[in-house]
């Protein structure tokens, strides 16, 4: 290995994962269309968000991470 590669490898050995690294979240904003029929928020978000499961959305809602009109909602909240 070159000296630079050795130096990089040594510096990486000193790194430790931070507790916050496991708690990274993506933020999305989804707006319901006018005339939207009543639909549970977990189903509504599942239909609008790619690469997400309904179970994961339900867990996020239970953790207070799903908001409607600026307030946290449960997964059974009806989108209007």
Secondary structure, DSSP 8 states (H G I E B T S, - for coil): --HHHHHHHHHHHT----GGGGG----------TT---EEHHHHHHHH-TT--HHHHHHHHHTT--EETTEE--TT-EE-
